[in-house]
Amino acid sequence: MTSGRFGWTMATPVLALVVLALTWGRDLPTGVALLVAAPLVAAVLSAVHHAEVVALRVGEPFGSLVLAVAVTVIEVALIVTLMVSGGDDTSTLARDTVFAAVMICLNGIVGLTLLVGSLRHHLAHFNPEGTGSALATVITLAGVTLVLPRFTTSEPGPEFTGEQLAFAAVASLALYGLFVFTQTIRHRDFFLPVQDGRGGAPDDDGDGHADPPSNREALTSLGFLLLALLTVVGLAKVESKPIEAAVASAGLPHAFVGVLIALLVLAPESIAAVRAARRDEVQTSLNLAYGSAMASIGLTIPTIAVASIWLSGPLDLGLTSMQIVLLFMSVLVAILTVVTGRAKPLQGGVHLVLFAAFVFLSISP
């Protein structure tokens, strides 16, 4: 963590707060809305960076929870603000956003990291036990919250009843908590980068772990993290109508709003995963990918379930037939990729083709 990088991440939330104060409660023309999008994206990147600093200071298991909760607050804030401002047209926004996050993680991030890691180091190595358990958790969460609503009969349409939604929310939260316990306490060694003699990222004291920041740096990052999250929520509200108007004017399906939200939220994790793959730490990349997918489902769905008490209109969580097919192919390919514990560039290419199919079909269903 360089001083320059830390400097811009401190300046960004302050700038975003100023922009929020100048634009709050106003109908923005398209040009101004595009300008406001820049500090919004920067605030997201800053929030995740400061969450990583805090996570590195407090260590596991609390460290991973800090980043997951921070990212989920951003995602839920964007979803809820758009649902509140959009009426019935946003009944599928939560589903589309969570599904987009799952597809980006399972295929986009995983595909990029496997391709980069295998091209740079001949083969991408990872632990199939830890990665397999992470993948199994993602599959279960996606199935319970996104696939089952399409087939339940108690409520017409792809919706859960109140009792079913409560069950899915509690089950998702419990399963996510169990995985975090497994990853950070019980079987932490299954999720550490595979050591094969090719070296890893150095640290100052040579203990094999990244050196944590000081208490002062961690507390500073905590303050700027809270400020960044506040500005993200506010700017998301400011940008909600321009985002939907831009998607509509471009002739794109309304579901593409969810894809944009997921791409925005997962951009920092994607960059971090690719950097880890370049360092031959593909296990870390896969932890980020599958961990982000789990957080998107296991924390977002329960929060949306609580928010639905105050939100008017239906909450459609069941995937469409096309989305179920894409999810099934992604799961099948992911299982075949994970089971061997190593990957060639071909596996990365297969995942990226599935990701490209998802993006294309989101634009032209």
N, C-alpha and C positions, 0 to 999 in steps of 0.2 A: 504493500500500500504506500504509494508515493505521496508526498505532500501536495504535488500539483493535482493529482486525482482527488485527494481528500478535499482540496480547496474548492474545486468545482462542484463537488457533491454537497458542500455546505452552502455555496452561493445559490445553487439551483432552487432549493425550497423557498428561500427568501424571495427570489425573483418570481417564482410561481405564486407566492402569496400576494405580491404586489399586483400581478396580472389578475388574480382572482378578485381583489378589491376593486379594480378598475372595470371589470366586466360583469360582476355579479348582478343578476336581475335585469340584464339588458338583452334585447334581440340583436344578435350580432350578424352583420353582413358576411357573405362567404369569405371574402378576403381576410377579414379580422378573425373569423373562426379558424382559418388555416394557420394564422399566426399564433393563436392561443393554443393550438395543438402542439406546438413545439415545446413550450414549458410544461405541458401536461405529460408528454413523453419523457422529458428530462426529469420531471418529478418522480415518475415511476422508476426510472433507472436509479435515481438518487435514493429512493426509499429502499429498494432492494439492496443497494450497496451498503447503506447504513445498517440494515438488518443483518447482513453478512458480518459486518464488524462486531455487532453485539453478539451474534451467534458464536463467533470465534472466541470472544472473551468469556462467555458463560460456559462454553463447552457443551458436551452431550450429556443427557438427552435433550436439554433445554435449547441448545443452539439450533437444532434442526426445526424445532417448533417455532422459534422466533421468525425465521425466514418464511416458513409455511403460512403462519398466521398473517404476517405482513402482506404477502402476495395475495392471500385469500381476501383480506380486507379490501385491497385494491379491486380485485375481481368482483366481489359482491357489491362494492360501492358503484362500480360502473353498471352492473346489471340492474340493481335496484333503482338507480336514478333514471335509467332508460325506461324501465317498466312503469315507474310512476308517471313519467311524462308522455308515454306512448299509448296508454290505454290497452284495449284488447289486442291490438296488433302486436304487442310484445308478450303475448301469452307463451310463446315458445322461445323467448330470448334466453332464459336460463338454460334450457335444454341445449339450444344451439351453441351457446358459449361453452358449456361444460363439454359437450361432444367435440367441439373444435379443439379445446385444450387437450383432450385425450388423443385425438388424431395427430395434433402437432407433436405431442410428447412421444407417442408410440411409433410414429413414422418420420416426422420432420427432424426432431432432435436426435432420436436414435439413429436414423439413417445418416445424418450428417456426421455424427461422431464416429460411427463405424466406418464410414467412407474415409474420413480424415485420418482416423487412427490406423486403419489397415494400409492405406496408401503410404503413410509416413513410416510405419514400423512393420510392414509386410503382413502382419496379422494383428487383429485387435483382441487382446486377452482380457477376460473378466471372470468373476466367480459365478458359475451357474447356480449354485445353491442360493446365494443371496439375491441374485438377479431374478432367479425363478420364483422365489417367494414374493418378491416385489411385483412381478408380472401377474402372479396368481391373485394378489390383492387387488390390483387394478381391474382385472377381469371380473372379479366378484363384485366390486363396487359398481362398475359400469353395468353389469347385468342386472343387479338389484334395483338401481336407481333409474336407468335409462331404457332398458329393454323390457322389463316386466310391466311397466305401465301400458305398453302397447297391447298386452295380452290379458290384463285383468278385466273382469266383467262387472264389477260392482259399480263402476262409474262409466258413463258413456264417453267415448273418445279416449285419447292417450293420456288420461289423468289418473292419479291416485285419489282414493277417498282420504278424508282427514286422518283416519286411523292408519291407512296404508302409508301415507306420507310420513306420519310420525314414526312408524316402524322403520321405514327406509332411512330416515334421518338418524335415529338412535343406532341402528345397525351400522350405518356408514361411519358414524363417529367412533363407535366401539371398535370396529375393525381397523380404522386408521390408528387409533390409540394403541391397539395391540401390535400393529406393525412397527410403530415408532419405538415401542418398548423392545421389540425383537431386534430392530436395527441398531439401536443406540445402547442397549444394556445387555440383553440376554445373549445375543449372537452377533456382536458388533464385528467380529473378525470376518464374517461372511460378506461384509459390505466394504471392506478396505481394499484399496488398489492391489491388484495381483503383482507380486514381486517375482520377476523372472530374470534378475541380474542385469537389466538394462538401465537401472537407475531411476530416479524420480526427481521431484522438485526438491532442491536443497532448502535447508532452514539454518538459521544462524547458530543454534546451539547443537545441531547434529543429532537431535533426539528422534528424528524421523517424523516429526509433526510440525505443522505450520506454527510459527510463533504468534501467540495471541497479542492483541493490542493492550495498551495500558488501561487501567481503570478510567483515567481521565478521557482517553480516546473513546472508550466504550460508552461512557455517560454522555459525551458530546454527541456521539452517533445516535444514541437513544433519543435525545432531544430533537435532533434533526430528522430522525425517522418519524416521530410523531407529527412534526411540522409538515413533512413531505406527504404523509398519509392524509392530513387535513386538506392540503392543497389539491391532492388528487381527487378526493371526494368532491370538493367544491368545483374544480375545473371540469370534472365529469358531468356535473349538473349543468354547467354553462354550455358544454359542448354537445349535450345529448340531442337537442333538436337539430343542430347543423350536421351531426353524424348521420342521423336518419334521413335528413333531406338530401345529403350528398349521395347516399346509397340509392335512394329513390330516383333522383335525377339521373343517375348513371344507368338506370334500368336494371339494377341488380336486385336479386331476391332479398326480402327483409332478413332472412336467415344469415346473410353475409355480415350483418352488424355483429352477430356473435363471433364470427371468424375474426373480425377486426379487433374486438375486445380481447380475445384469446391471444392473438399475435402480439398485441401491445403488452399484455401482462407477462407473457412468457419470453419476451425478447431477451431480458437479462440472463435467464436460465439457459437459453439457447447459446448465447455467447460464451458463458462460463463453461458449458458442456464441451463446446468445440475446443476451447483453450485447454481443457483437461485432456481431451483426446490427443491433442498435439504433444502434450507432455507424456504420452503413453499411460495415462490414467483413465482408461476407458470405463473402469468400474465406477469411478467418481462421476463420469458423464452419465452412465446409466442410472446411478442413484438420483442424480438431478432430474433426469427425464421421467422415470417412473414415480419418483417422489412428488414431482410437480403434478403429475396426473392424479395421484392419490389425493393430494391436497385439494385439487380442483373439484374432485367429487366428494371426498370424505369430509371436507369442511364447508364447501360452498353449498351443497344440497341441504345440510341441516340448517345453515343460516337462512337460506331462501325459504325453507319450510317455516321457520319462525316468522320471517318477514311477510309470508303469505297471509298471516292472520290479519295484517293491516292493509295488504294490497288488494285492490278490487280486481275482478276478472279472473278467468281460469288460469291454471298453471299446468301447461302441457309438458310433461317430462318424457313421454314415450317417443322413441326414435321413429323416423319414417322407415319404410322398407329399404330404401336405398342406403340410408345410414346404417341400418342393421347389417346389411351385406358388407359395407365397407368396414364396419367394426369386426365382423366375423373374419374377413380376410386378414385384417391387421393382427388380430389375435393369433390366427393360425401361423402366419409368417413369423410373428414374435416368438412363439413357442419353438419353432424350428430353429430360429436364430439363437435363442438363449441356451438350449439344451446342450450344445457342444462346448460352451465356455470360450469360444473363440470365433472370430468372423473374418471373412475375406471382403474385399471391396464389393463383390457381388451382393452380399447381404445388405450392405448399406444402400446400394442402388435399388434393390427391390423395395426397401422401405420408402425411399424417396419417390419412387414411381407411385406407390400407394398414396403418399402425401400429395403428390401432384394431381392424382385423380380426385382426391378429396377437395382440393382447392378449385379445380376446374368444374366439378359437379356442383360445388357451392355457388359458383357464378352462373353455370348453365345446367340446372338440374334436369 
